[in-house]
């Protein structure tokens, strides 16, 4: 494996330590909402409220239509807003918080006695409200991390600091679904109160962090946003973005599916209690901090593309292990590998979009992170809906029954297929897309050099 050439150092010191911290605090609150949504919603509605798995999957498919409308619109609005004393991306992050919180609280106010029709309608409405906040906050938090500097290495460092700050609150939030949803002593009301309490903590973090954000932008004073149809057209004309978004679709599906389905896997395949789940979580979490720094070094030395190739290879081995695992120790190792490679994905995905936005700026002379993140979300959010729909269909097909405390052998086989084999198909498709992704090596370094020249000319002009 050859070593990637060092990138030109562009605007590396534009991001202060305080800015990194406040981005991290805001992201911690947002990610707490996100991991509870991804990790607890399926188990709560299917296993606790006894919603039909096929109905749950259908809700997510219908919900994907709303994503198709709001993501590019909110992304364009973010790009179009000019920087002022309220900020650019930070302004929208603050506005997202009420939608985020109200939709999140609604999730946990449903009850087991509701009919399938009421559960279907209520969950759909809550998802629409929640996703409005999720979309606005998510794409603007991502954009604010890439629009501060043109250096891939510095963008990776911003993400690393954000993830370190998020580690404790998000780690606790990610543990909760496994502990709460597998409990035999907690009522559905107890579970709801626990999730709501954690949501309040997430709310406080988002409010505090977003108020303190004092952002800068690579955007020039004379920069003019493209009209919306031209912006969409230019986005889909980018070869780099097309192959990235296919790869992103597959990786999002795999990483989010892992979080969503593992509680059922723990509960029925291995029949783990809360103590065992907590031990697995703590042991796998020990490696989180050192691995972040390892992944940062890996990116600096080999670049984003080769780092992702390694992640895909190791994830495939991990998922194969989850399918065949018979011992808890071997299962925990395989789960850890998949989880750690998911961390590499979340660390490096935003810097990858930043590289695409840099290439695009040379063509359009406009910073369009919002549109790129918006279109990416348009495509990738249905990924989680699709893979969960397939998973719930498999559960139904193999005879899963949420009323049973012990599932039949056929249902256990279906769970193993859904957890261990289904994601591999997505990973193979992601690998093929990454093969054709062009921003690496000499081409990427040339883009960074040309962008530096463009910014210096603009600064002298101003």
N, C-alpha and C positions, 0 to 999 in steps of 0.2 A: 504494500500500500504506500503510495507516494504521499509526501507531505504537502499540504496546500501552502501556496505562497502567502506571506503576511499581507494583509490588506492595508491599503493606505489609511492612515489615521486621520479621520475627518471629524472635527467638532467633538472629539472625545470628552472634553471637559465642560461641555455645556450643561450637563446634568449634575446638579449639586447632590450632596449626600441627603440633605433634608428632602429634596424633591423625590429621590428614590424611596425614602422612608414613607412619605405620605402617599405615594403611588402604591406602595406595598400595603399600607394600612387599609386604603380604600379597596384594593384588590382582595385583601383578606376577607372583608365583609361580603363582597360580591361572591367570592368563591365559597364562602360558608353557605350562602343561599343555594349556590349551584350544586355543591356536593350533596346537600340534603335532598334537593330536588331529584338529582340523578340517582342517589343511593337508596332513598327511602320511599319514593312515590310508588314504584311498581309493587314493592312488597306490602305497603300499607293498603293500597286499593285492592290488590288481587288476593293477598293472603289474610289481611285483617278485616277489610270491609266486604270481602267475598265478591268483588266485581268480577264478572266473567272475563277471563284473560283475552278472549277475542275482542270483546267490547273495549277493553283497555287499549289494545293495539289499534283498534279502529279510531279511537279518540286521537291517538298520536298521529295517525295518518291524516285525518281531517285537520288537525291542528297545524300540520306542515303547510297548509295553504296560506294561513296567516303569516307564517314566516316568509313565504314567497313574496308577500306584499310589503311587509314592514322593513325587512333588512336593508335592501338597497335604498329605500326612501330615507330611512334614518341615517344611513351612511352618507348619502348625498347631502343631507341637511348638515351633517357634521363637517363635511369638507367645505360647504358653501359659507358657513359662518366665518366672519373675519375675527381675528384676534382682538380682544378689547380687555378692559379691566376685569371682566367676569371670566376671562379665559376663552378658550375655543372648545376643546374637548371636555374640560372640567365643567363647563356650564351645563352640558347635556348630562354628565354623570350625576350632578346634583338633582336634576329634574327627573331622573330615572327612579330615584329611591322610593317615592310613594307607591309607584306601580309595583315595583319589586316586592315591597313589604306586604301590601294588601293582597296581591295574588298568592304570595307564599302563605300567609295566615289562612286564606280560604282553603288551601289544600287539606288542612288538618281539622276542619270543622264539619266534615262529612261523618256520617254514622252508619254502622252495619245494617240498620233496619231499613235503609233507603232502598227503593226499587232500583233495578238495573237502569231504567230510563232516567231516573233522577241522578244517579251516580254519573251516568254518561254525560248528561247536560251540565251538571254542576262542575265536573272536572274540566270539561271543555271551556267553560266560561273562566274558571280560575286560571287555566293555562293561557288563555288569551291575555288576561291582565298581567300575569306574571311575566310572560314573554315580552311584553312591551318594555318593562323595566329591564329584563335580562338583555334584550337586544340593544337598547340605548346605552346601558352601562357597559356591556361587554365590548361592543365595537369601539366605544370611545376610550375605555381603559386600554384596550390593545393599541389604538391609534396614538394615545398619549405616550405610550412606551416607545414607539418607533419614530415619532415626529420630533423627538428632542435631539437626535444625533443621527448622522449618516453611517456610523460605524457598526458593522455587524457584531463585533466584539463588545462594544459598549452597550448595544441593545441587549445582548445576552447577559451582561452584567446587571442591567436594570431588571431583567426578568429574574435573575438569580436572587438579587436582594429582595425583590417582591415575594418570591417563593419562600425565602427564609423567614420573612416576617409573617407570612401566611401559615407557616408550618404548624405552629401550635394550635391556633384557633381552627384552621381548616382540618388539621389532623384529628382534633377532637370531634369536629362535626362529621368527619368521614367514618369515625369509629361508631358513632351513635346508631346508624341504621342497623348495623350488624348486631349490636347489643340489644337494642330496643325491640326490633322486629322478631328476634328469635326468643324473646322472653315469654315464659309461660305464666308469669305472675303479674304482668302489667296489663291493664285494661286498655281498650282503644282510646279512652279519654286520657289516661296517664300518658300514653304515647304521644297524643296530640299536644298535651301541655309541655312535654319535654321538647318536641320539635319547635313549638312556638317560642319557648324560652330561649333556645339557641338562635332563633330568628331575630329576637330582640337584641341579642349581643351583636349579630351581624349588622343590624340596622345602625347601632351606635358607632361601630367601626366605619361604616360607609359614610355616615354623616360627618364624623370628625375628620377623616382623611380627605374627603372631597372639599370640605371648607378650607383646609390648610393648603390645598394644591395651588401652587403658583407656577403655571406652566410657561414654557417657551415653545417656539415652533420653528421648523426649518422653512416655513412658508415666507416668501418674499413679500414686501409691502405692495409691490405692483402685480403680485400673482392674482390671476383671475380664474375662478372656478369654471369648469366646462359646463355647458347646459346639460341637463340630466340625461337626455337621450344620447348625446355625444359622449358623456361620461360612461354610460353603460356600454356603448359601442366600443370605446377605446379599451375598456376593461376586458371585454371578450376577444379583442384583437391581440391581447398579450399572450403569446405562446407560453411564456413563463407562468403566467397566472393559470392558464387552462390546465397544465399538467400539475401545478401545485394544488389546485382545487380538487382534482380527482384524488390525488394522494391524501389531501386533507379530509375528504369525505370518508375514505376508508379508515384513516387513523382515528378520527372522531368517533366513528361507529364502534370501533373495537375498544377504545379506552372508556367510553361512556357505558358501553354494554357490560364491561367487566365490573364496574362499580355497581350497576343496577342489579345484576343477577347473582352476585356472589353471596348475598344473604340467603337466598333460596338454596344455593349450592352447599353452604355451610350447614344449613338447617336440616336438609333432607338427605343429601348424599353422605355426609360425615356425621350428622346428628351432633354437632358441637354445641356445648353450652357457652354461656357468656364468658366464663373464665378462659376457656380455650381460645375463643375468638379474640379476646383481649390480648392474650399472650402472642398469638400470631401477628396481630396488629402492631404490638410493641416491638417484636423482633424484626419484622420487616421495616418498621419505621426507624430503627437504629441507623440504618444505612442511608437514610434520606439526605442528611446534610453532607456527609463526605461525597456521596454520589453526585450531588449538584456541582461541586467543584471539579469532580472528575469529568462530568459532562461538559463543563465550561472549557476545560483544557482540551478535551476531545474536539470540540468545535473549533477552537483556535488553531489546532494542529492540522486537522483533516477537513474542516469545513462542514457546513450543514448537511449536504447531500450524503457524504460518506458516513456521517454520524447516524443519519436515519437508516441507512442500509444495515448498519450493525444492529440498531434497535429492532428492525423488522425481523432479522434472523433470530435474535434472542427471544423475541415475543412468540414466534412460531414454535420454538422449542418449549417455551413455557406453557403454551396452550395445549400442545400435544401431551405434556406432562399432566395437566389438569384433567384431561380426558381419561388417561390411564391410571391416575393416582389411586393407590389403595391405602397407603399410610398417610397419617396426618402430617408427618414431618416432610415427606416428599411433596405432598400437596402444597404445604406452606412455602417451600422453596420455589416451586413453579409459579405460585401466585405472586410471590415476591418479585421474581424476574419480570413477569408481565407488568406488575405495578411500577417497578423501577423504570422500565422502558417507557411506560406511559408518562412518567415524570420527565424523561428526556424530551418526549414529544411536546409537552406543555412548556418546557423551558425554551425550546428552539423554534416553535411555530411562529411567534410574532417577529423575531428577527428575520425569518424567511420571507414574510409578507413585507417587511421593511425593505429587503433587497429588491423585491418586485416593484415597490413604490419608487425606489431610487431609479431603477431602469425606466419606469414610466415618466418620471419627472424630466428626464433627458428628452423624451419625445413630446410631452405635452406642456412642459414648464409649469406644472401644477402639482401640488401635493395632494394625493388622493387616497390616503390610508383608509379614510372612512368608507369610500366606495369599495375598495378591495376587501376590507373586513366585512362590509355589508353583503357583498355578493358571495363571499366565502361562507358567511353564516347562512345565507339563503340556500346554498347547496348542501352545507354540512349538517345543519340542524335536522333536516329530514333523514340524515344518515342514522342518527340515534333512534328516530321513530321507526325507520325501516328495519333495523336489526332487532329492535325490541318487538316489532310486529311479527317478524319471522320467529323469534324466540317464543313469544306467547302462542303462536300457532303451533309450534313444535310441542309445547307443554300440553296444549289441548289434544293434539294428535296422539300423543303417547299416554294419555289418560291421567294427567295431573288433576288432583282434586284438593282444593284448598281447605276443605272440611276435614281432611285426614291429617293426623299428626305423623303418620308414617306412610310414605308414598309407595305404591307398588313398584316392582322391579322395572317394569316397562317405563314408568314415569321417571325413575332414577336414570335409566338409559337416555331418555330424552333430555334430562337436565345435563348430563355429561356431554351430549352432543351439542347442546346449545351453548354451554360454557366453554368447551374445549375445542370443538371442530368448526362451528359456525364462524368464529372470528378469523380463522386461518384463510378462508376464502377471500375475505375482505383484505387481509394483509398481502396476499399474493397480488391482488389487483393494485394495491397501493405501491408495491414494489415495481410493477410494470410502469406505472405512471412516473415514478421517481427516476426511472432509467432515462426518460426523455426530458427531464427538467433541465433547462440549459444554463441556469445561473450558478456556475461553479468555476473554479480554476481561473485561468487567464481572462475569460470573458467577464467574470464578476469583478476582478481587480481593475479591469479597464473601465467598467461602469463607475466604480468608486472614484477613480482618478478623474474621469470626465466630469463627474458630479462636483467634485471638489473645485475644479476649474470654473464650472458654471457658478457656484456659490461665491467664489472669490470675485468674479467679474460683477456679480450682482451687488456684493457688499461695497465694492469700489464705486459703483454707480450711485448707490444710495448714500 
